[in-house]
Amino acid sequence: MIERVIIAGAGGQGIMLLGKVLAEAASLKGLQVTWFPCYGAEVRGGTAYCMVIISDREVSSPYIDKADTLIIMNEPSLLKFKDRIKEDGIMLINSSLADSSSSSVKNRKFILKAMAFTDIASQLGSVKVANMVALGAYIKNKPLITKKEIFRVFEKMASGKSRALITINKVAVEKGLV
């Protein structure tokens, strides 16, 4: 088994954190992982992306040409990465900030799932957790890991931080699972 994921959005949307939590959770489950953050010249608001590979065997390269799953958090990322998905892959689009009905994704041979990640996060009180809503949607569609592993990562990464921070991120993942 091998799962190749590209996560793309704007700098400041928590793209790297989403990828890191996914990779850490898969590692906790005993799977082999790579997490490849791509920073380049991106600044807050510019396009940022990362690549995560999850496998039951050793991963030889962290680079992904065509993803099994593409998580798109905004319109510029959709335009930039729409051709980086396998024909039978799954594209998860943040319909709050990207047009899932645009001609750039119509008539393609992949599964398109749209969810308003940012709107849902806003209803929770912080658009900053839209990335965790997306993570919940990912594990709903690709159950390689569970929320249990994700929540363990939250506890590990946020040790010493406020319980409220951990709680809102857990709730965001739960909302993505709906």
FENHUCOR-V676624 format. One record per backbone hydrogen bond with DSSP energy under -0.5 kcal/mol. NH is the residue of the N-H (numbers start at 1). CO is the residue of the C=O. If there is no record, write none. Layout:
BEGIN
nh=NH co=CO
nh=NH co=CO
END
This chain:
BEGIN
nh=3 co=54
nh=5 co=3
nh=5 co=52
nh=6 co=69
nh=7 co=50
nh=8 co=71
nh=9 co=48
nh=11 co=43
nh=11 co=46
nh=13 co=10
nh=18 co=14
nh=19 co=15
nh=20 co=16
nh=21 co=17
nh=22 co=18
nh=23 co=19
nh=24 co=20
nh=25 co=21
nh=26 co=22
nh=27 co=23
nh=28 co=24
nh=29 co=25
nh=30 co=27
nh=31 co=26
nh=32 co=55
nh=34 co=53
nh=36 co=51
nh=37 co=35
nh=38 co=49
nh=39 co=37
nh=42 co=39
nh=45 co=11
nh=46 co=43
nh=48 co=9
nh=49 co=38
nh=50 co=7
nh=51 co=36
nh=52 co=5
nh=53 co=34
nh=54 co=3
nh=55 co=32
nh=56 co=1
nh=60 co=58
nh=67 co=84
nh=68 co=4
nh=69 co=4
nh=70 co=90
nh=71 co=6
nh=72 co=70
nh=72 co=92
nh=73 co=8
nh=73 co=71
nh=75 co=97
nh=78 co=74
nh=79 co=75
nh=80 co=76
nh=81 co=77
nh=82 co=78
nh=84 co=81
nh=86 co=67
nh=89 co=86
nh=90 co=68
nh=91 co=111
nh=92 co=70
nh=92 co=90
nh=93 co=91
nh=93 co=113
nh=94 co=72
nh=95 co=93
nh=95 co=115
nh=97 co=94
nh=98 co=94
nh=100 co=98
nh=102 co=99
nh=105 co=102
nh=106 co=102
nh=108 co=105
nh=110 co=108
nh=111 co=89
nh=112 co=110
nh=113 co=91
nh=113 co=111
nh=115 co=93
nh=117 co=115
nh=120 co=116
nh=121 co=117
nh=122 co=118
nh=123 co=119
nh=124 co=120
nh=125 co=121
nh=125 co=122
nh=126 co=121
nh=129 co=126
nh=130 co=127
nh=132 co=129
nh=133 co=129
nh=134 co=130
nh=135 co=131
nh=136 co=132
nh=137 co=133
nh=138 co=134
nh=139 co=135
nh=140 co=136
nh=141 co=137
nh=142 co=138
nh=144 co=142
nh=145 co=142
nh=150 co=146
nh=151 co=147
nh=152 co=148
nh=153 co=149
nh=154 co=150
nh=155 co=151
nh=156 co=152
nh=157 co=153
nh=158 co=154
nh=159 co=156
nh=161 co=158
nh=165 co=162
nh=166 co=162
nh=167 co=163
nh=168 co=164
nh=169 co=165
nh=170 co=166
nh=171 co=167
nh=172 co=168
nh=173 co=169
nh=174 co=170
nh=175 co=171
nh=176 co=172
nh=177 co=173
nh=178 co=175
END
